[in-house]
Amino acid sequence: MQYRTLGRTGYKVSQLGFGAMRLPMKGELVDRDLAIPMIHRAFEAGVNYIDSAVGYLNGDSQVAVGEALKGWREKIVVSTKNHCYDNDEKAWWTNLENSLKRLQVEYIDIYNTHGVNWKSYTDCVEPHISKFLKKAKDQKLIRHICTSFHDSNDALRKIVDTGFYESVTLQYNLLDRQLEDAIQYAHEKGMGVTVMGPVAGGRLGVDSKELQSILPKGVGRVPELALKFVLANPNITIALSGMSTMTQVEENLATASEAGTLTAAEIAAIAEHLERLQKASDLYCSGCGYCKPCPNGVDIPLVFRLYNEARVYGMWDNAKGGYSWHQTEKKTAEFCEACNTCIDKCPQKIEIPKRLQEAHKALTAK
């Protein structure tokens, strides 16, 4: 296993982290017979970073991680999260106390405000939650104040500049590189950077003809490329993978245990190819979101993103599965009533209702 320094925390952490948000389930609870051997296999191979959160897997993720930590606690950096979206001090402390009990630990190494953006930081974290965090750290219940993040490059730069957090967990993968500039900025300012979703929430966990065409020599499958691509970025500390099978554990261990990742030439070639694909996507929809909200609740950028992943990247099975799941939330194209409100707001003047029906037909075809 290869190790990197997690920013100002000083921790030497494995470049592969175990994300406990996709553990195998048995009904409403984590399947211990499958999940705990997976976690132990990762620990035995040198993975020393595991991440969970209060709400993961019906609240059972932390409990399962706590059981898996028995006999391993002093060797493992434990990360979990607490909410950041209101100022309820009692609820915040209850979440922390519950996490300590569920994880069966006396302290938490990496304690994250969950899903921060600039608004939640300025409205909630800075004036209120920051005080709770500092008090918990003074009481030695947490070691390092960190955050998970969902916002723009500009927002991340501003959060980095506050100097409040020691590391950040965020989205970055082959299909989503929008935070690349701010990731470099965070690293240069001494923050650890943990990437969640290195295989794009499972979307890159399967092969496609289009993505296979960019595999460099020595890389057998798209999931391996996805992990290597993230680890090739020198500004990233950890690729946090949500693993749900022992096969995924073994494959990720093999990839993350290699000293080398991708060469500069390979990265440049991959980036060039992905940019061509992105331009093909942007001709259809750039995902700017100006069309929202739809009066009928259709998530237009979501529908077009799924359709683009299918038609441009060849990821049909994943796209159709995602579309089917969102149909239950009434966010998909069949709920469009062709009121044309979206067309007036679209900078590209796309014929959105017409394109929505085209996407619906393709994503529901057998």
Salt bridges, closest charged atoms under 4 A:
ASP51 OD2 - LYS81 NZ 2.52
ASP60 OD2 - ARG32 NH1 2.38
GLU67 OE1 - ARG32 NE 3.16
ASP86 OD1 - HIS83 ND1 3.72
ASP109 OD2 - ARG73 NH2 2.97
ASP123 OD2 - LYS119 NZ 2.65
GLU166 OE2 - LYS137 NZ 3.73
GLU166 OE1 - HIS144 ND1 2.99
GLU180 OE1 - ARG177 NH2 3.15
ASP207 OD2 - ARG221 NE 3.01
GLU210 OE2 - HIS273 NE2 3.00
GLU250 OE2 - ARG41 NE 2.83
GLU251 OE2 - ARG221 NH1 3.68
GLU258 OE1 - LYS228 NZ 2.51
GLU272 OE2 - ARG276 NH1 3.53
ASP299 OD1 - LYS292 NZ 3.77
GLU309 OE2 - ARG203 NH1 2.01
GLU309 OE2 - ARG305 NH1 2.80
GLU329 OE1 - HIS326 ND1 3.11
GLU329 OE1 - LYS331 NZ 3.60
GLU334 OE1 - HIS360 ND1 3.44
GLU358 OE1 - ARG355 NH1 2.94
